[in-house]
Amino acid sequence: MALLAHIPKTYSKLVAVSLTTNFKEAVRVQKFETPSPKSGELLVKARYAGINASDVNLTAGRYTPGIQPPFDTGMEGIGEVVQVGADCSDYKPGDSVGYMTAGAFGEYLILPSKFAIPLPKIDPGFVPLMVSGLTASISLDTFGELKSGENVLVTAAAGGTGQFAVQLAKIAGCHVIGTCSLDEKVEFLKSIGCDRPINYKKEDLKAVLKKEYPKGVDVVYESIGGDMFDTCLKNLSTFGRLIIIGFISSYKGNSFAPPIKAPLQSILLSKSACVRGFFLFNHIKEVPMHFAKLAQLYMTGKLISTIDLGKGHSSGPFRGMQGILDGVDYLYSSKNAGKVVVEVNGQDGDSKL
């Protein structure tokens, strides 16, 4: 068994102790004995973790019916391999890896080697490429069927996954409309190539779409739900495609099935349009190819991966377990630009509880 020196005897992680969408109430920082990897496993020192809106769905038990606390939290991160179990000849201590697995909100984690994503180095810019980037890449490719010259509307366009939907649609030759809630985000969207940023707090989205896109939009990448979903649905073009990748406006409510106000059947029928839901973990077989594509675009400078370590938060930059708690709140404040990322362990291995 190959290992790297200076592995602590114990480590901290965030554990869900109650089922609720209130993240700070749901989790507690707990200490555990640092495990040794078994055959086919790696012990990874976490360096950076990604914050996702659906972290509160995880703590509410919505993705695993019947689950009861305690259970691990966090969905993605990148780190350094520090110990290698038997039958893991593809990895050695010091290797950089990414992962999409429960337990990412901890200082260390056991990772089956078959689920490790090899990385050339520890770069926090790789974190957004995983859950956020892969969601955009696979859904737009599989369900969006993008064609050059089409109009694509991205809601929450300045967020962790929206930033990639904007850029990938531009790479496909589309005209991109992006919604956001702050003037600073309008400027951010312009910087990543969005053709028509719309601050819906200052401009009436319905009026803009009716005036500037009277024939409707061809593809919608939708993550907000509620009234935003209804507006997008009503403004689909003939043969339009609406991709639901989430409905964050309802995540903290009691219901996980938000009401749809628009007359869904008649709108889809009259326009020969379609609505499709996308959940990344139903498309795991497509991850390697799409991650390789995203990583290549990022490393060659053709794709910008923007991270927000808490620049708009009083406690930023986010570090350690407390940083994760603050990071979830920050994401739901809608002040972030790009993917909210937390430095779990510094380069020297230290973290802040």
Backbone torsions as a table, in degrees:
resi	resn	phi	psi	omega
1	MET	NA	118.9	180.0
2	ALA	-85.6	139.9	-179.8
3	LEU	-146.7	161.7	177.0
4	LEU	-106.5	141.3	-177.0
5	ALA	-67.2	169.6	173.3
6	HIS	69.1	38.2	172.5
7	ILE	-87.1	122.6	-177.3
8	PRO	-68.2	156.7	179.4
9	LYS	-71.8	-30.5	179.4
10	THR	-131.1	161.7	177.3
11	TYR	-147.1	164.3	-178.9
12	SER	-109.1	149.0	172.1
13	LYS	-152.8	161.8	177.6
14	LEU	-90.5	122.9	-178.2
15	VAL	-116.5	133.4	175.4
16	ALA	-74.0	124.7	-179.4
17	VAL	-114.8	-6.6	174.4
18	SER	-151.0	155.1	-178.1
19	LEU	-91.1	105.1	179.2
20	THR	-161.7	154.4	175.8
21	THR	-84.4	-4.4	173.4
22	ASN	-81.5	100.5	-169.7
23	PHE	-59.8	-43.3	-177.3
24	LYS	-67.3	-28.6	176.1
25	GLU	-79.9	-28.2	-174.4
26	ALA	-75.3	-31.0	-169.0
27	VAL	-115.3	159.2	173.1
28	ARG	-137.9	147.6	173.3
29	VAL	-79.9	122.8	179.7
30	GLN	-128.9	150.5	179.0
31	LYS	-102.2	143.5	-179.9
32	PHE	-137.3	156.7	172.6
33	GLU	-70.1	132.0	-178.7
34	THR	-65.9	122.4	-176.2
35	PRO	-81.5	162.7	172.1
36	SER	-103.8	140.3	-177.8
37	PRO	-70.5	141.4	174.7
38	LYS	-89.3	-176.2	179.1
39	SER	-57.4	130.9	179.0
40	GLY	81.9	9.4	-177.3
41	GLU	-121.2	157.6	175.3
42	LEU	-123.0	143.4	167.5
43	LEU	-97.2	123.1	-174.5
44	VAL	-117.7	131.1	170.6
45	LYS	-86.4	114.9	-178.1
46	ALA	-67.1	137.2	175.7
47	ARG	-110.7	-47.6	179.4
48	TYR	-136.3	141.4	176.6
49	ALA	-122.6	145.2	177.8
50	GLY	-96.0	141.4	176.5
51	ILE	-98.2	131.7	179.2
52	ASN	-123.5	146.9	177.3
53	ALA	-56.6	-34.3	-176.9
54	SER	-78.0	2.0	173.3
55	ASP	-58.5	-31.6	178.9
56	VAL	-75.8	-25.0	173.7
57	ASN	-70.6	-34.5	177.9
58	LEU	-64.7	-46.5	-179.0
59	THR	-69.8	-20.7	177.1
60	ALA	-85.1	-3.5	178.7
61	GLY	75.8	19.1	-173.8
62	ARG	-75.0	-21.6	-177.5
63	TYR	-93.5	-13.0	-179.9
64	THR	-133.1	87.9	-177.7
65	PRO	-54.2	131.1	178.0
66	GLY	89.0	-6.6	-178.6
67	ILE	-64.5	143.1	178.0
68	GLN	-127.1	143.3	176.8
69	PRO	-63.9	156.1	4.3
70	PRO	-87.4	149.8	173.4
71	PHE	-152.3	161.6	-176.1
72	ASP	-72.7	156.4	179.8
73	THR	-125.1	170.4	-178.3
74	GLY	88.0	142.7	-172.9
75	MET	-117.8	-19.5	-173.3
76	GLU	-157.6	155.1	176.0
77	GLY	-178.0	179.5	172.9
78	ILE	-132.8	151.5	-178.5
79	GLY	-163.5	-171.0	-175.7
80	GLU	-115.6	129.7	175.8
81	VAL	-67.6	125.3	179.9
82	VAL	-115.3	-17.4	178.8
83	GLN	-151.8	139.1	-173.8
84	VAL	-121.5	126.4	176.5
85	GLY	-78.8	177.6	178.1
86	ALA	-65.0	155.0	176.7
87	ASP	63.7	34.3	176.3
88	CYS	-127.5	50.8	-173.2
89	SER	-65.6	-16.3	-179.7
90	ASP	-77.6	-9.7	-175.9
91	TYR	-129.7	156.1	177.0
92	LYS	-145.2	159.3	176.9
93	PRO	-55.8	137.1	-178.2
94	GLY	100.3	-14.9	178.3
95	ASP	-68.2	147.5	176.5
96	SER	-97.5	135.4	-178.9
97	VAL	-140.2	153.9	170.2
98	GLY	-109.3	163.0	-179.6
99	TYR	-157.2	148.5	174.1
100	MET	-126.6	92.2	-174.7
101	THR	-157.4	151.4	174.5
102	ALA	-61.2	139.7	-177.2
103	GLY	108.7	3.2	-178.8
104	ALA	-67.3	-19.2	178.3
105	PHE	-90.6	58.1	177.1
106	GLY	-148.4	160.5	-178.7
107	GLU	-73.1	-29.3	176.2
108	TYR	-137.8	158.3	175.0
109	LEU	-155.4	152.2	172.4
110	ILE	-89.6	127.5	-176.3
111	LEU	-126.0	120.3	172.3
112	PRO	-57.7	130.6	-174.5
113	SER	-60.1	-28.6	-179.5
114	LYS	-68.2	-17.4	179.5
115	PHE	-99.4	-2.4	180.0
116	ALA	-74.5	140.4	176.3
117	ILE	-107.7	108.8	-178.1
118	PRO	-61.7	135.4	178.0
119	LEU	-124.5	148.8	179.8
120	PRO	-71.3	-24.7	-178.9
121	LYS	-166.8	170.6	173.9
122	ILE	-81.7	106.6	-179.8
123	ASP	-138.6	115.7	-178.1
124	PRO	-58.5	-17.7	177.0
125	GLY	-65.2	-17.5	177.0
126	PHE	-77.6	-22.6	-177.8
127	VAL	-58.6	-49.0	-178.9
128	PRO	-64.4	-20.2	-178.3
129	LEU	-70.0	-17.6	-174.7
130	MET	-80.5	-101.1	-175.5
131	VAL	-55.6	-47.4	-175.4
132	SER	-71.5	-52.4	-178.2
133	GLY	-65.5	-42.9	-179.8
134	LEU	-64.9	-37.6	177.3
135	THR	-60.0	-46.0	179.6
136	ALA	-65.8	-47.1	-174.9
137	SER	-64.7	-50.1	-175.7
138	ILE	-70.8	-42.2	-177.2
139	SER	-67.8	-41.6	179.8
140	LEU	-68.4	-34.7	179.3
141	ASP	-73.4	-43.5	-174.5
142	THR	-80.6	-44.9	-174.7
143	PHE	-106.4	-27.4	-176.2
144	GLY	-75.0	-35.1	-179.6
145	GLU	48.8	50.3	-174.2
146	LEU	-62.2	138.4	175.4
147	LYS	-125.3	140.5	-179.5
148	SER	-54.6	134.7	178.5
149	GLY	94.3	-7.9	179.7
150	GLU	-77.9	158.5	175.2
151	ASN	-94.3	127.1	-179.3
152	VAL	-121.8	126.6	177.9
153	LEU	-105.3	125.7	178.8
154	VAL	-115.9	119.4	175.8
155	THR	-88.1	154.5	-173.9
156	ALA	48.6	47.8	-169.7
157	ALA	-68.3	-21.4	-179.1
158	ALA	-93.1	7.0	-178.8
159	GLY	-86.2	-172.1	-174.9
160	GLY	-59.4	-43.9	-179.9
161	THR	-95.9	-29.3	178.9
162	GLY	-59.3	-37.6	-179.3
163	GLN	-57.8	-34.9	-179.3
164	PHE	-79.8	-36.2	176.8
165	ALA	-60.2	-42.1	177.6
166	VAL	-59.0	-51.8	-173.8
167	GLN	-69.9	-39.2	-180.0
168	LEU	-69.0	-34.8	175.9
169	ALA	-67.2	-37.6	176.3
170	LYS	-65.6	-42.3	177.9
171	ILE	-59.9	-32.0	178.7
172	ALA	-79.2	-1.3	177.1
173	GLY	88.1	21.1	-177.4
174	CYS	-94.7	161.1	170.6
175	HIS	-90.9	124.8	-171.1
176	VAL	-113.9	129.2	174.0
177	ILE	-108.2	134.6	-178.3
178	GLY	-132.5	132.1	177.2
179	THR	-96.1	148.5	177.4
180	CYS	-157.4	179.5	-172.8
181	SER	-122.8	1.4	-178.4
182	LEU	-138.9	148.8	177.9
183	ASP	-62.3	-34.9	178.0
184	GLU	-61.5	-33.7	178.9
185	LYS	-74.1	-29.8	174.2
186	VAL	-59.0	-45.5	179.7
187	GLU	-65.6	-38.6	177.3
188	PHE	-61.6	-44.3	-179.7
189	LEU	-63.4	-38.8	176.1
190	LYS	-61.0	-37.8	-176.0
191	SER	-69.0	-21.6	179.1
192	ILE	-104.7	12.2	170.5
193	GLY	99.4	7.4	179.2
194	CYS	-66.3	127.9	-175.8
195	ASP	-75.3	-37.2	-176.6
196	ARG	-138.7	83.7	174.6
197	PRO	-71.6	141.5	179.3
198	ILE	-129.9	114.0	171.8
199	ASN	-82.4	100.8	-173.0
200	TYR	-70.9	-7.3	173.7
201	LYS	-80.0	-20.2	-179.0
202	LYS	-113.8	-26.7	178.5
203	GLU	-116.5	145.0	177.8
204	ASP	-80.3	109.0	-175.9
205	LEU	-58.0	-43.2	-179.2
206	LYS	-60.0	-43.5	-178.9
207	ALA	-66.9	-41.0	179.5
208	VAL	-62.3	-46.5	-178.4
209	LEU	-65.1	-40.7	-179.3
210	LYS	-65.1	-40.4	-177.1
211	LYS	-79.0	-46.8	-171.6
212	GLU	-91.4	-20.6	-179.0
213	TYR	-133.8	61.9	-173.7
214	PRO	-61.8	-23.5	178.3
215	LYS	-88.1	-0.4	178.3
216	GLY	92.1	176.9	178.6
217	VAL	-108.0	144.2	-173.2
218	ASP	-79.2	-38.9	-177.9
219	VAL	-136.6	135.8	174.8
220	VAL	-121.0	132.0	174.8
221	TYR	-108.9	102.9	-164.2
222	GLU	-117.0	130.3	-176.9
223	SER	-133.6	4.1	-173.4
224	ILE	-101.5	-45.5	-178.9
225	GLY	83.0	-172.1	177.7
226	GLY	61.9	-136.6	-178.4
227	ASP	-62.5	-33.2	179.1
228	MET	-62.8	-44.4	177.9
229	PHE	-59.6	-45.1	-178.8
230	ASP	-60.9	-42.7	178.4
231	THR	-62.4	-44.2	179.5
232	CYS	-63.3	-44.0	-179.4
233	LEU	-59.8	-45.5	-177.2
234	LYS	-69.3	-18.4	-178.1
235	ASN	-106.8	18.9	172.6
236	LEU	-70.2	145.9	174.7
237	SER	-82.1	173.1	170.0
238	THR	-60.3	133.5	-174.7
239	PHE	67.2	19.5	-179.4
240	GLY	-68.0	154.5	179.5
241	ARG	-126.8	122.9	178.2
242	LEU	-111.7	121.6	-178.5
243	ILE	-105.6	119.0	176.2
244	ILE	-92.2	114.9	176.4
245	ILE	-109.1	0.6	177.8
246	GLY	169.7	177.5	175.4
247	PHE	-151.7	70.0	-170.6
248	ILE	-58.6	-26.9	-178.8
249	SER	-63.2	-18.0	-178.4
250	SER	-110.1	-2.0	-172.9
251	TYR	-61.7	-36.2	-176.9
252	LYS	-90.6	3.8	177.2
253	GLY	-85.7	178.3	-179.3
254	ASN	-77.6	-26.2	-177.6
255	SER	-100.6	139.4	176.8
256	PHE	-100.4	12.2	179.8
257	ALA	-131.3	86.4	-175.7
258	PRO	-64.7	144.5	179.3
259	PRO	-68.6	145.9	176.2
260	ILE	-107.6	117.8	-175.9
261	LYS	-83.7	-33.0	-176.1
262	ALA	-69.1	148.1	176.5
263	PRO	-71.5	84.7	-169.6
264	LEU	-54.6	-53.0	-173.8
265	GLN	-61.4	-46.8	-176.0
266	SER	-67.2	-36.6	179.4
267	ILE	-67.0	-47.0	-179.2
268	LEU	-65.1	-41.0	-179.1
269	LEU	-65.0	-46.2	-176.0
270	SER	-66.8	-24.2	-176.7
271	LYS	-109.9	3.3	-173.4
272	SER	49.2	39.3	-177.0
273	ALA	-97.3	172.8	179.5
274	CYS	-143.9	151.8	174.0
275	VAL	-122.0	129.1	-179.6
276	ARG	-133.1	139.0	177.4
277	GLY	-93.4	144.4	-179.0
278	PHE	-129.4	125.2	175.1
279	PHE	-126.8	117.1	-170.1
280	LEU	-51.8	-42.4	-170.9
281	PHE	-75.3	0.2	168.3
282	ASN	-89.0	-1.1	-174.6
283	HIS	-127.5	33.8	-175.2
284	ILE	-58.8	-34.6	-178.6
285	LYS	-62.1	-23.7	-178.2
286	GLU	-90.4	-6.4	-175.4
287	VAL	-61.3	-50.7	-175.8
288	PRO	-55.2	-46.3	-178.3
289	MET	-64.5	-44.8	-176.9
290	HIS	-72.8	-35.2	177.6
291	PHE	-66.4	-39.6	177.9
292	ALA	-60.2	-40.7	179.0
293	LYS	-64.7	-47.3	-179.3
294	LEU	-63.0	-43.8	-179.5
295	ALA	-62.3	-39.9	179.2
296	GLN	-65.4	-43.6	177.9
297	LEU	-62.0	-41.6	-179.0
298	TYR	-67.1	-46.9	-176.1
299	MET	-70.1	-22.0	177.9
300	THR	-96.0	4.7	176.2
301	GLY	79.7	10.4	-179.3
302	LYS	-89.4	-9.9	179.1
303	LEU	-135.7	126.9	178.3
304	ILE	-91.9	127.9	177.2
305	SER	-111.6	97.5	-174.6
306	THR	-90.4	127.3	176.5
307	ILE	-113.4	152.1	177.5
308	ASP	-126.1	107.9	-179.5
309	LEU	-88.5	16.3	178.5
310	GLY	102.9	29.2	-176.8
311	LYS	-62.9	-24.3	179.5
312	GLY	-100.3	13.8	-177.6
313	HIS	-117.3	144.0	-175.5
314	SER	-62.6	-25.8	-178.2
315	SER	-98.8	2.0	-178.3
316	GLY	-69.6	159.6	-1.7
317	PRO	-71.0	148.5	-174.9
318	PHE	-75.8	129.5	178.6
319	ARG	-140.5	145.4	173.4
320	GLY	67.2	-165.7	-176.8
321	MET	-65.7	-39.1	177.8
322	GLN	-64.2	-35.5	178.1
323	GLY	-62.2	-34.8	177.9
324	ILE	-66.9	-44.1	178.0
325	LEU	-58.9	-46.5	179.3
326	ASP	-67.3	-34.5	-178.0
327	GLY	-65.3	-38.0	177.8
328	VAL	-64.7	-45.2	177.3
329	ASP	-60.6	-41.1	-178.5
330	TYR	-62.7	-42.9	178.9
331	LEU	-59.9	-43.1	-178.3
332	TYR	-76.2	-9.0	173.7
333	SER	-80.3	-11.5	-179.9
334	SER	64.7	22.8	179.6
335	LYS	-95.2	-10.9	-176.6
336	ASN	-75.6	150.5	171.1
337	ALA	-120.8	114.7	-174.5
338	GLY	90.2	-164.9	-175.5
339	LYS	-82.6	130.6	174.9
340	VAL	-76.4	122.8	-176.2
341	VAL	-129.3	142.3	-180.0
342	VAL	-119.2	134.5	173.4
343	GLU	-82.3	103.7	-175.9
344	VAL	-73.2	-50.3	176.2
345	ASN	-125.0	134.5	174.0
346	GLY	-73.4	176.2	-178.0
347	GLN	-61.7	-27.4	178.7
348	ASP	-88.6	2.4	177.0
349	GLY	93.9	-9.8	-178.6
350	ASP	-75.5	148.0	173.9
351	SER	-139.1	163.2	179.1
352	LYS	-111.0	128.2	178.2
353	LEU	-72.0	NA	NA
